[in-house]
C-alpha cells in the first residue's frame, strides 16, 4: 500500500458503536475497572492510555514502519523522556546541528541524570567513530537538520553505531514519514514533533517516539511517560490524526514550492548562501536523493551584509509571517539566532523559512521584494 493511502486510513478504522468515518474523541480521563483493579476494557487511566491516543500511536507506528509508538505532549517532551530512559552512565553522541533545546538538555540536565554527551559532525564517518565510547548507548541525529539543513547518511551512521553496540535515534520532524522513513534505513528510533507537519495547521502541540522494536529502554520509556506525565491529550491526539490525512499532499506541495524558492534565492545578489538539500550546490544533495523522496518544505538562507541585513529583510516581509515553529499551511520565517537566544550556534545572518501552501509566485514576490529593499 502506498504511503498516501496509509496516511488517509491508518488509525481511521470505523467506530464499532456508531460506524462514524471520522474517529471519535474519547475525552474521559478514567475508565471503569473491577473491584481489584481488573481492566475489562483494557483501559485504566489517561496517563497510561486513551482510545484516541491509542489510535494515533497505531497510525504513527504504521506510517513510520515501526513496531510501536508512544505519543507525548510535545516533541521536546518525547525526546527528553527517551533520554531519561537511558541507564545512568550512558554516553550520547549528538549531531552538531540539532534542535537547540536538546543541546540545552545535554548541557543543563545530563549531569543530574548521570548522562554524558558529545557533539560531532556526522557527515564525517571518522568523526563519529572517534566520538564513540565504551558507554555510548545512543547516537542522535536530525536529517535534514535544524536550522542548517545538513543531511546525514542514516545507513552509514546506523552501521557505525550498531558496530559499537549503540542505538540510533533520528529526529525526522523536517522530513516527516512522507519523505523519509529512518527505520527502513537502519535507525532504531524515530522522534517526531507532531506539532509541526503531522498536525499541519499550527493549532496543536505534540510529540512521538516510534521504535523499530521494543526493548528495555522502550519499556522504561512507557514508565517515564506514565509517572512523569508528559502524555498526549485526547483532543490533541485527534487533531494530529486529522492532520495525518492530508500530510502527503501538503508536504508534496510545500516541497515543490521550497525547491523553487531556494533556486530563486540562490540567484539573488543579497543572498550569501542558501541551505536546501534539493539544490545541486548542497553538499548533502546526493545523500538526500538517496534517502528522501523529496526535499521538504524548510529552507534557510544567509543574507549578505550580516545580522542587521537579515533583520531588515525579515522586517520587510508582507505575506510571510515572522513567527517560530514550522510545518503549517502558512509560510513562516524567523531569525534563528534571535529565537534561540544567547547559546545559539546559528549564523547571525541566517533566516529559516517554513514554506506553506501559498502560491509560489506570491511567496517569491514577497521574498524578492524584501531582499531588494535590503541591498
C-alpha positions as CSV (number, residue, x, y, z in Angstrom):
1,X,0.0,0.0,0.0
2,X,1.4,3.4,-1.0
3,X,2.1,6.0,1.7
4,X,-0.6,8.4,0.6
5,X,-3.2,5.7,1.2
6,X,-1.8,4.7,4.5
7,X,-1.8,8.3,5.7
8,X,-5.6,8.5,5.0
9,X,-6.5,5.2,6.5
10,X,-4.1,4.5,9.4
11,X,-5.8,4.8,12.7
12,X,-9.1,5.5,10.9
13,X,-10.9,2.2,11.4
14,X,-14.7,2.7,11.8
15,X,-16.1,3.3,15.3
16,X,-17.8,-0.1,16.2
17,X,-20.6,1.5,18.1
18,X,-21.6,4.2,15.5
19,X,-19.8,3.4,12.3
20,X,-18.5,7.0,12.2
21,X,-16.0,7.7,9.4
22,X,-14.2,10.4,11.4
23,X,-12.5,8.9,14.5
24,X,-14.4,9.8,17.7
25,X,-12.7,11.7,20.6
26,X,-12.7,10.0,23.9
27,X,-12.1,12.7,26.5
28,X,-12.6,10.5,29.5
29,X,-9.6,10.6,31.9
30,X,-10.6,7.4,33.7
31,X,-12.3,4.1,32.8
32,X,-14.4,1.6,34.8
33,X,-12.4,-1.2,36.3
34,X,-13.2,-4.1,38.5
35,X,-13.0,-4.0,42.4
36,X,-9.5,-5.4,42.3
37,X,-8.3,-3.2,39.5
38,X,-9.3,-5.5,36.7
39,X,-9.4,-3.8,33.3
40,X,-12.2,-5.4,31.2
41,X,-11.8,-2.8,28.5
42,X,-8.0,-2.7,28.6
43,X,-8.1,0.9,29.9
44,X,-7.5,2.4,33.4
45,X,-6.3,6.0,33.5
46,X,-5.4,8.6,30.9
47,X,-1.7,8.7,31.8
48,X,-1.5,5.1,30.7
49,X,-3.6,5.2,27.6
50,X,-6.8,6.6,26.0
51,X,-8.7,5.3,23.0
52,X,-8.0,8.3,20.8
53,X,-4.3,8.4,21.7
54,X,-4.0,4.7,21.0
55,X,-5.4,5.3,17.5
56,X,-2.8,7.9,16.9
57,X,0.0,5.6,18.2
58,X,-1.1,2.8,15.9
59,X,-1.2,5.2,12.9
60,X,2.3,6.6,13.7
61,X,3.8,3.2,14.0
62,X,2.3,2.2,10.7
63,X,3.4,5.3,8.8
64,X,7.0,5.0,10.1
65,X,7.2,1.3,9.6
66,X,7.7,0.7,13.4
67,X,6.6,-1.9,15.8
68,X,5.1,0.5,18.4
69,X,4.8,4.2,19.2
70,X,4.2,6.4,22.2
71,X,2.5,9.9,21.9
72,X,3.6,12.7,24.1
73,X,2.5,16.2,25.0
74,X,5.3,17.8,22.9
75,X,8.3,16.9,20.8
76,X,10.8,18.1,23.4
77,X,8.9,16.1,26.0
78,X,9.1,12.9,23.9
79,X,12.9,13.4,23.3
80,X,13.6,14.2,26.9
81,X,11.6,11.2,28.1
82,X,13.6,8.9,25.8
83,X,16.9,10.3,27.2
84,X,15.7,9.9,30.7
85,X,15.0,6.2,29.9
86,X,18.7,5.5,29.2
87,X,20.7,3.8,32.0
88,X,22.7,6.1,34.3
89,X,26.2,6.4,33.0
90,X,25.2,6.3,29.3
91,X,27.0,8.4,26.8
92,X,25.1,10.0,23.9
93,X,26.6,11.2,20.7
94,X,24.6,14.1,19.2
95,X,25.0,15.6,15.7
96,X,26.4,19.0,15.9
97,X,23.4,20.8,14.3
98,X,20.3,19.7,16.3
99,X,17.3,21.5,17.8
100,X,18.8,23.9,20.3
101,X,16.7,22.8,23.3
102,X,18.2,19.3,23.0
103,X,21.6,20.9,23.3
104,X,20.3,22.7,26.3
105,X,19.1,19.4,27.8
106,X,22.6,17.9,27.4
107,X,24.2,20.9,29.0
108,X,21.8,21.6,31.8
109,X,20.3,18.3,32.7
110,X,22.6,15.5,31.7
111,X,24.8,15.9,34.8
112,X,21.7,15.5,37.0
113,X,20.6,12.4,35.1
114,X,24.0,10.7,35.1
115,X,24.5,11.0,31.3
116,X,27.3,12.4,29.2
117,X,27.3,13.8,25.7
118,X,29.5,14.6,22.7
119,X,28.6,16.8,19.7
120,X,30.1,15.8,16.3
121,X,29.8,16.4,12.6
122,X,28.2,13.2,11.5
123,X,28.8,13.9,7.8
124,X,32.3,12.7,8.6
125,X,32.2,8.9,9.4
126,X,35.6,9.2,11.1
127,X,34.4,11.9,13.5
128,X,31.5,9.7,14.6
129,X,33.8,6.7,15.2
130,X,36.2,8.8,17.2
131,X,33.4,10.1,19.4
132,X,32.1,6.6,20.3
133,X,33.0,5.5,23.9
134,X,32.6,2.2,25.7
135,X,29.4,3.6,27.4
136,X,27.9,5.1,24.2
137,X,24.3,3.9,24.2
138,X,22.7,6.2,21.7
139,X,23.6,8.2,18.6
140,X,21.2,11.1,17.9
141,X,20.8,12.9,14.7
142,X,18.5,15.2,12.7
143,X,18.4,15.0,8.9
144,X,17.7,17.4,7.4
145,X,18.9,19.4,10.4
146,X,17.7,22.5,12.2
147,X,18.5,25.2,11.1
148,X,21.3,24.5,8.6
149,X,19.5,21.7,6.7
150,X,22.5,19.4,6.9
151,X,22.0,15.9,5.5
152,X,23.4,12.8,7.3
153,X,23.6,9.4,5.7
154,X,21.3,7.3,8.1
155,X,22.5,3.9,6.8
156,X,26.1,4.9,7.3
157,X,25.6,6.2,10.8
158,X,23.5,3.2,11.7
159,X,26.2,0.8,10.6
160,X,28.9,2.6,12.6
161,X,26.7,2.9,15.7
162,X,25.5,-0.7,15.7
163,X,29.0,-2.0,15.3
164,X,29.7,-0.2,18.6
165,X,26.6,-1.5,20.3
166,X,24.7,1.8,20.2
167,X,21.2,2.6,19.1
168,X,20.4,5.3,16.6
169,X,17.6,7.9,17.0
170,X,16.6,10.1,14.1
171,X,14.6,13.3,14.6
172,X,12.5,13.1,11.5
173,X,10.4,16.2,12.1
174,X,11.6,18.2,9.0
175,X,11.3,15.3,6.5
176,X,8.2,13.5,8.1
177,X,7.5,9.9,7.1
178,X,6.0,11.2,3.9
179,X,9.5,11.8,2.6
180,X,11.9,9.7,4.7
181,X,11.5,6.6,6.8
182,X,14.6,6.2,9.0
183,X,13.6,2.8,10.4
184,X,13.8,1.3,7.0
185,X,17.3,2.8,6.7
186,X,18.7,1.2,9.8
187,X,17.6,3.6,12.6
188,X,16.2,2.1,15.8
189,X,14.1,5.1,17.0
190,X,12.3,8.0,15.3
191,X,11.4,11.2,17.1
192,X,8.6,13.4,15.7
193,X,7.5,16.8,16.9
194,X,3.9,16.2,15.8
195,X,3.3,19.9,16.5
196,X,4.8,20.5,13.1
197,X,3.9,18.8,9.8
198,X,1.9,15.9,11.2
199,X,-0.5,18.3,12.9
200,X,0.0,20.6,10.0
201,X,-2.2,23.6,11.0
202,X,-0.3,25.4,13.7
203,X,-3.0,24.6,16.2
204,X,-1.8,21.6,18.2
205,X,1.2,20.6,20.3
206,X,2.5,17.0,20.5
207,X,5.4,14.6,20.0
208,X,6.0,10.9,19.5
209,X,8.6,8.2,19.7
210,X,8.4,5.3,17.3
211,X,10.6,2.3,17.5
212,X,11.6,-0.5,15.2
213,X,11.5,-3.0,18.0
214,X,10.5,-2.6,21.7
215,X,13.4,-3.1,24.1
216,X,14.3,-2.4,27.8
217,X,14.7,1.3,27.0
218,X,11.2,1.5,25.5
219,X,9.7,-0.4,28.5
220,X,11.4,2.3,30.7
221,X,10.1,5.0,28.4
222,X,6.5,3.9,29.0
223,X,7.1,4.1,32.7
224,X,8.7,7.6,32.4
225,X,5.7,8.8,30.5
226,X,3.2,7.4,32.9
227,X,4.9,8.6,36.1
228,X,6.3,11.9,34.9
229,X,3.2,12.7,33.0
230,X,4.2,14.0,29.5
231,X,1.3,12.1,27.9
232,X,-0.6,13.5,24.8
233,X,-4.1,14.7,25.5
234,X,-7.0,13.0,23.7
235,X,-8.0,16.2,21.8
236,X,-4.5,16.9,20.6
237,X,-4.2,13.3,19.5
238,X,-7.4,13.7,17.5
239,X,-6.1,16.9,15.8
240,X,-2.9,15.2,14.9
241,X,-4.8,12.2,13.5
242,X,-6.8,14.7,11.4
243,X,-3.5,16.3,10.2
244,X,-2.2,12.9,9.0
245,X,-4.9,12.6,6.5
246,X,-3.6,15.4,4.4
247,X,0.1,15.1,5.2
248,X,1.2,13.6,1.9
249,X,-0.4,16.2,-0.4
250,X,0.7,19.1,1.9
251,X,4.3,18.0,2.0
252,X,4.4,17.4,-1.7
253,X,3.2,20.9,-2.5
254,X,5.5,22.5,0.2
255,X,8.5,20.6,-1.1
256,X,7.9,21.7,-4.7
257,X,7.5,25.4,-3.6
258,X,10.5,25.3,-1.3
259,X,12.7,24.0,-4.2
260,X,11.5,26.8,-6.5
261,X,12.2,29.4,-3.8
262,X,15.6,28.0,-3.0
263,X,16.6,28.1,-6.7
264,X,15.4,31.7,-6.9
265,X,17.1,32.8,-3.7
266,X,20.4,31.3,-4.8
267,X,20.4,33.7,-7.7
268,X,19.6,36.9,-5.6
269,X,22.6,39.2,-5.1
270,X,21.5,39.9,-1.5
271,X,21.7,36.2,-0.5
272,X,25.1,34.9,0.6
273,X,24.1,31.2,0.8
274,X,21.0,29.0,0.6
275,X,20.7,25.9,2.7
276,X,18.3,23.4,1.0
277,X,19.1,19.8,0.2
278,X,17.3,19.9,-3.1
279,X,19.9,22.2,-4.6
280,X,22.7,20.7,-6.6
281,X,25.1,23.0,-4.7
282,X,24.1,21.5,-1.3
283,X,26.9,19.2,-0.1
284,X,24.3,16.6,1.1
285,X,22.3,16.6,-2.2
286,X,23.4,13.1,-3.3
287,X,22.6,11.6,0.1
288,X,19.3,13.4,0.3
289,X,18.4,12.0,-3.2
290,X,19.2,8.5,-1.9
291,X,17.2,8.5,1.3
292,X,14.4,11.1,0.7
293,X,11.6,11.1,-1.9
294,X,11.6,14.9,-2.0
295,X,13.5,17.6,-0.1
296,X,10.9,19.1,2.3
297,X,9.3,22.4,3.0
298,X,12.1,24.0,5.1
299,X,14.9,26.2,3.8
300,X,17.3,28.6,5.3
301,X,19.4,31.3,3.8
302,X,22.1,33.8,4.8
303,X,21.7,37.4,3.9
304,X,24.7,39.3,2.7
305,X,25.5,42.1,5.0
306,X,25.3,40.3,8.3
307,X,22.8,40.2,11.1
308,X,21.4,43.7,10.5
309,X,20.7,43.0,6.9
310,X,18.9,39.7,7.8
311,X,16.7,41.5,10.3
312,X,15.9,44.2,7.8
313,X,14.9,41.6,5.3
314,X,12.6,39.9,7.9
315,X,11.0,43.3,8.7
316,X,10.1,44.0,5.1
317,X,8.0,40.8,4.5
318,X,4.3,41.3,4.0
319,X,2.9,37.9,3.3
320,X,5.4,35.6,5.1
321,X,4.8,35.8,8.9
322,X,7.7,36.4,11.3
323,X,7.0,33.5,13.8
324,X,8.6,30.4,15.2
325,X,7.7,26.8,14.5
326,X,7.1,25.2,11.1
327,X,5.0,22.8,9.1
328,X,1.8,24.7,9.0
329,X,-0.3,25.8,5.9
330,X,1.0,29.4,6.3
331,X,4.6,30.4,5.5
332,X,6.7,31.4,8.5
333,X,10.2,33.0,8.8
334,X,12.4,33.6,11.7
335,X,15.9,34.8,12.6
336,X,17.1,31.7,14.4
337,X,19.8,33.4,16.5
338,X,17.3,35.8,18.0
339,X,14.8,33.0,18.6
340,X,17.3,30.6,20.2
341,X,19.0,33.2,22.5
342,X,22.5,33.6,23.9
343,X,23.5,30.0,23.5
344,X,22.5,29.8,19.8
345,X,25.0,28.4,17.3
346,X,23.0,29.7,14.3
347,X,24.9,32.1,12.0
348,X,23.8,35.7,12.8
349,X,22.7,36.4,9.2
350,X,20.6,33.2,8.8
351,X,16.8,33.2,8.3
352,X,14.9,30.0,8.4
353,X,11.7,29.7,6.4
354,X,8.9,27.2,6.7
355,X,7.1,27.1,3.3
356,X,3.3,27.0,3.4
357,X,0.6,26.4,0.9
358,X,0.5,29.8,-0.7
359,X,1.2,30.2,-4.4
360,X,4.9,30.1,-5.2
361,X,4.6,33.3,-7.3
362,X,3.3,35.2,-4.3
363,X,5.9,33.9,-1.9
364,X,8.7,34.7,-4.5
365,X,7.4,38.2,-4.9
366,X,7.4,38.7,-1.1
367,X,10.9,37.4,-0.5
368,X,12.5,39.1,-3.5
369,X,10.8,42.3,-2.7
370,X,12.1,42.2,0.9
371,X,15.6,41.3,-0.3
372,X,15.6,44.1,-2.9
373,X,15.0,46.6,-0.1
374,X,17.9,45.2,1.8
375,X,20.5,45.8,-0.8
